[in-house]
Amino acid sequence: MSELGSPSEESPEPRAMVSVSTTFFPGANLSPLPPDLILFSVDAVFFYVHFHYLLIASDNNFQSLLSAEMAKDNKDTLPIISISDTASVLNIVLHTVYHMSCSHYAPSVDALTTAVDTLVKYGISVKSYIAFDTPLYSVILAQAPLAPIQMYALAAKHDLYELAVPISAHLLSFTLSSLTEEQAKQMGPVYLKRLFFLHLGRIDALKRLLLPPPHPHAPTPTCDFAEQKKLTRAWALATAYLAWDSRPDLSTSSMENALCPLGEHLSCDVCRNSLSDRIKPLINQWSIVRRTI
């Protein structure tokens, strides 16, 4: 929200533009008490807030910016604190302190990442304010499909395991070789290992599931053991292709597309049923392999 200053009658100077937060403005009614403190962002936006909200949330007096004098009553003018953060970052921080969602502002990935680091700077517990089902938890998780590695690294950096777990489900298609050194340092050895083990574990599970061929059946006049070896060889070739190109994000439809056509080349109905009986549980087993760290 922007408010225009009122010029005096004697001096018709150009009106100055004053930028005020659209959420934290004087009449916002965010608390039964009126705002008693103004935060002024580095890009010149005013935020009208409550001293006690910041004091309760912070264990370092908001990086030592809050003092006892600011809490005194009957002030003619509100104290103003200049903040070294941008309005977009400070907006996220304050929404978090007030237990409100900032999703309607559609914060960028960079703003969210910086805001979480800023919470730490101001002595605000990220484990408390980004716990499961809190507003900022939901905002970060909503960004996971668009920026999974950035959001995973952010959660890992601050040891937010409950957040890192659902985010990791969006990393099955991520190419581990594209991980930058900066991202690896940010997530640290524990969460980096968990990400690698997620990928390697799913690939290993896929190979183990694919290995057994369809069960042979008793010989019939039209399909003896030698004839059934054709299905075994075809299965070995198809599964070898899947295993060679194995990916943690392999879909069940891709698996079906690779294996189901094998039945088109079988003349034996019993072999076709055996193939079908092998594919169905394989699909089910792959669908329940763990998809998160």
N, C-alpha and C positions, 0 to 999 in steps of 0.2 A: 504494500500500500504506500502511496506517496502523498505527502501533505505539502502544500505550498505555504511558504512563509508570507506574512502580511506586511507589505511595505508601508512605511510611514507616509503621512500626507505631505510632509515637507520635502521628502527626498524620494522622488519617483524612480528609484533604482530598480533594475531587473529583479524579479522575484526569484528567490533561491529555492531550489528543489530539495526537499528533505525526504529521504527514503526511510520508510518504517515497515517493519515486518508485517506481513498480512495475517500472521497468527499471533505474534506477541506485540500487540499494539495497546495503547492505554485503556481502551474500553473492551478488551477481549473477554473479560469475565472468566478467566482461567482458574480463578480462585475467589473465595468469598471476600478476600482482602484485595485492595487495589495494588498495582505494581509499585514497588518501592526502590527499584534499581533499574538502570538502563545500561545495556551492553551495546557498545558501538563497534561494529565489525571493521576489519581492515579496508573493506571496499565501501565503507560509509553507509551502512544500514543500521538503524536503531532497533533494538529489541527491548521491550518493556517487560521485566521479569520480577520475580519475588525472591528477595534475599534468602528467606528460609528454605525455599526449594533447592537452591544451589548449595546452601550450607549442609543440608541433610544429605544430599546426594554425594558430596565431595568429602574425601578424607584429608585433603590438603588445602582447604579453604579456597578451592577453585584456583589452584596454583598460586596460593598466597595473595590473590587479588581481592579477597573479601576481608574486611576488617570490622571490628566491633562497632566502630563509629557509624558505619553504614546502616546498622540495624536500629539506630535511635529513631524515635517517633517525632512527629511534628516538624518534619522537614519542609521548608518552603520550596526547595527544588530537589529533584531526585539526583542522587550521585550517578555519575557516568563513568563507566570503566571501558577503556579502549582495549579491544581484543585483537590479537594478532591473526585471527582466523577469518576466512571469508564468510560471507553471509550464508552461502549454501552449506558450508560445514557447520557453522554455529547453529543454523536452523535444525540440522539433524541432531546435534548435541542437546539442544534445548527441548526438542520434541521427546527425546529419550528421557531426559530428566523429569519431564512432566508426564511420562508414561503415555504419550500420544504417538500415533503413527504419522510418519511423514510421507507415506506412499503417494499421496495426491500431488506431491511436488515432483515425483519421478526423479529422485536423486540419481546422479550418475555413479558409475562404479568407482571412479576416482574420489568423488565426494564421500561416498560411504566408507571407503578404505581410510581416507584421511580422518573422517569423523570418529571412527573407532579408535584410531591412534590418539586422537584429541581427547576422547573420554579418559584414556589412561593419563594423559598429561594433566587433566583437571582433577585427578584423584577419584574418578567415578568408576566403580567396579564393573567391568565388562561382563564378568560371570553372573552378576546379579541383573544388570540392565539388558543383557542379551541372552538371558536364559530362555528356555523353551517357551514358546507361545507369547513372548513379549513383543511389543510392536516392532522394535528394531530387528529382532530375530526374524520376523515374518518378512520385513522389507528386504533383508539380505538374502533370505532363502528365495524370494521371488526373482532375484537377479541371477540365481544359479543357472537356469537354462541358457541365459545369454552370455554369462561370463563365469563359467564353472571353475576354471583354474584360479582366477583372481579371488573369487569368493571362498574357495577351499583354502587357499594360502592365507587369506585374512582370518578365517576361523582357526586355522592351524597355528598361526602366529600367536594368537591369544588363548590357545588351548581350549577352544569352545567345541568340545567333542560332540555335544548334542546337535550342534549346527553343522559340523563337518560331515557327520554321517549322512544326512539326507542330501547334502551337496555332492558328496562323492558319487552318488548314483548317476549324476550328469557327466561324470568323467570317464565312463566306460569307453567312449569313442575318442578320448584324448590320446594323442600320440606322445608317449613318455619321452621320446627323443627330442621333442620340441620344448621340453621344460627348460626354462632359462635358469642360469645360476642364481639370479636374484630371487626368482620364485622358490627355488630349492632352499635357499638360505632363509627366506621368509617363513616357510612352513616348518623348517627344522627337521632333524633326523627322524623323529618318531612318526610324524605325519607323512613324511616322504616315504618312509618304509611301509606305512600302512597303505599308501596309494599304490606303490609297486606291488605289494603282496596282493592287493585286490585284483590287479590286472593279471599277475602271474597265477594266482589261485584259480581264477575263472578259466584261463587258458588250459591249465593242467586238468581241471575238472572236465572241460570239454573233450580233451583228448581221451581221458579215461572213459567217458560216457560213450564215445564213438567207437571204441576199440572192439567190443564183442559183436560178431556178425549175427544175423538172424539164425534162430535155431533150425537145424536140419530136421527133416521129417522122415518117417519110415519110407523105404523105397516103394515105388509104385511101378506098374508096367510102363508108364510113360515118363517117369522121373526117378532115376536111380541116384546114387550118391555122386556119381560123376557129373550128372546133369545139374545137381544142386550146387556143385562147386562153381558154376557160372555165377550164381547169385552171390556166393562168398567173395569171389574175385571182384565182381562189380561193386559190392559193398566196400571192399578194401580200397578200391580206386576212388570211389566217391568220398569216403570218410578221410582218405589221405589228402584229398584236395581241400576239404574243410579244415583238417588239422594243420596243413601247411600254411593256409591263409587264415589261421585261427585268430579271432579278435575277441576281446572281452565283451564287445557289444553285439556279437553275432545274434541276429534275431531268429526267433523260432520259424518264421516264414521262410527265411533264407535256408535254414536247415531242411525244411520240408521240400522246398524247391529243388534242392540238391539230391535228396534221397527218394522222394516219391516217384520220380520218373523211372527209377530202376524197375518198377513193377510192369512198365509198359513193354519190356523186353522179355517177360517171363510168360511161358505158355502153360505153366502148371499153376492151377488155382491154389493148391496147398502152399506153394512157395510164395505166391502173392499174399496170402493171408499171414504167412510167417513174417514177411517183410513188413506188412502193416502192423502186426503185433509187436515188431521191434521198434518201429518208428514212433508209435504213439507214446509209449513210456519214456522213450528218449527225449521227446519234446517236453513232456511233463517234468522230467528230471532236470533238464537244462533250465526250464523256466523258474525252478525254485532254488537254483544255485545263488548264493549270496551276491547281491548287487551293490553292496555298500561296504565301507571299511569296517 
